[in-house]
Amino acid sequence: MCRRAPSHDGCPAPRCAAIDTVTPPVAPAPARRRRLPGALGALLLFAVLAVLHTWPLASAPARLSRNDNADTVLNTWAIAWVAHALVHTPRHLLDGNIFHPERHTLAFSEPVIVPGVLSVPVRALGASPVLSYNLSLLLGYVLSAWAMQWLAWRWTGNYAASLVAGALFAFNAHTLTRMGHIQAIHAYGLPLLLLALDDLLRPDGRRLAQGVLLGLAVATLALTSGYLTIFGIVCGLVTVLVRPRDLVRGSTRRMVRAGLMAALVGGVLIAPVLQGYLAVRREHGFARSLGEVAAMSANGAAYLATPARIHAGWAGDVYARRQPHDSLFPGVVAVLLAVAGVALWRDRWRDPRLRTAVVIALAGAVLSFGPATPFYPVFHATVPFAGGIRAASRFGMLWLTGLSLLAAYGLAAAAGRWPWAGRRLAVAALIVVTAESFRGPVPYVSAVEPSPVYTTLAALPDGVVAEMPFWWAPLDLPRNAPYMLASTRHWKPLLNGYSGFTPASYRRHADVLWYFPNWPSSFAELERAGVRYVVVHLDQYGSSRADALALIRASRALRLVAAVDQVHLYELVR
């Protein structure tokens, strides 16, 4: 005897009653007329959660910042540069104004082009780089949660369960400790990629439209982060390995057409950026050794580490005694729901989507340990662009992605077994997972306003700028970050810079300019480097500031243009 139960897409399909008695069916997916209100309701919920988890950022987004972290400043500059270049010099999008005379300097770190594109309107309205970054941060959290919610809704057919999946994916121990890495927050490309791949493998549907969606998802990942690109490759490989029957069962001709469309759409959007990254790799040998990766790989303690206040007692001990290499604890309830999803979901291993979520979670966990496992060296050597990964611990994002989906399956399965309690369980789960990740109020600092001398500099003719002190020691390089943020006032080429990679040209300049103004040769080095303007931060010279000022005056190589407090702007006398 057979009856009808929901298929993977939420549509009725024949199933055997004997199977249904083992694991009751999940409620059908909502009707299409309810999709839009449900999606908008989810968007509003995630906006509230974004404000809650980042509080008190929303109370003063133009003033509060995490600019005490140099990576935050780097990404603030990068977003501002992208928004500026797209409007004024789109052909030179990758040619950031740092590390003069190097090209493709944006490619020395993550591209963050998608967050930069989203920041164009607010920058055009006069928003400061700090305000633009904070708004982009909030938007990234919201969109990431929303994309995962949509994916989980499609895969489980349960709206309430999908809300929990979205919250787990966007607001977790990993993302809430990486607020300075905007690219990690704009992770919505991963759920979109999984959605596109799943649609492509369905026997029905318009293949060309699915190919376009796949191409856009790939481009979103590649134009946001190199790490996300590698994560997307892993998701693609997992999907192919887990669902070979769906690949074979589909129309070869239609699959090829969809693949070509995806390659066309993605290739057109990615090609210019990819070319820049390849040029950087060719010119500078930009690749990470396994030794570098090992130093930034996860350890077991990382999967117990969380900044959540509710777990402060034992998690504080983990941070203090076991020195975790990242924060990847998903929460007790998330783990229990994920286990329930594997144990209770109908069809269990016959559901290719469930298998995909499980393997993505496992793959992310294994890869996060880097060379400590025998798999990573093979992965590092064979997967395209994997050699650019430095922090293997960030593969934990895939662990959290798979776990978020499995948690949705667990709630959906519980709703199928106990329909009367389904929504109550989902509401309770949403409250608890929010409490298990909440770390607020988040500590911020007040953003420092650049000196007025930069406004004067912006009005002067074009020319290369050098900021002093010119930091030399590797540990001091992050002190260049405020110079970069100040350069958003004038966008002139800057000899200084801070990024994930430091070119040899900077080190050559630093060998001499570190001793400015004590060495007479430092003035000659400025001229050789083509510098026209020099900004001197006398407060950074400590007790030697008076001597430094006397040496500058005695050199007669620099003409004072403006001075505000301890910041002096000079022009080179030629």
Secondary structure, 3 states (H helix, E strand, C coil): CEEEEECCCCCEEEEEHHHHCCCCCCCCCCCHHHHHHHHHHHHHHHHHHHHHHHCCHHHCCCCEECCCCHHHHHHHHHHHHHHHHHHHCHHHCCCCCCCCCCCCHHHHCCCCHHHHHHHHHHHHCCCCHHHHHHHHHHHHHHHHHHHHHHHHHHHHCCHHHHHHHHHHHHCCCCHHHCCCCHHHHCCCHHHHHHHHHHHHHCCCCCHHHHHHHHHHHHHHHHCCCHHHHHHHHHHHHHHHHHCHHHHHHCCHHHHHHHHHHHHHHHHHHHHHHHHHHHHHHHHHCCCCCHHHHHHCCCCHHHHHCCCCHHHHHHHHHHHHHHCCCCCCCCCHHHHHHHHHHHHHCCCHHHCHHHHHHHHHHHHHHHHHCHHHCCHHHHHHHHCCCHHHCCCHHHHHHHHHHHHHHHHHHHHHHHHHHCHHHHHHHHHHHHHHHHHHHCCCCCCCEECCCCCCHHHHHHCCCCCEEEEECCCCCHHHHHHHHHHHHHHHHCCCCECCCCCCCCCHHHHHHHHHHCCCCCCCHHHHHHHHCCEEEEEEEHHHHHHHHHHHHHHHHHHCCEEEEEEECCEEEEEECC
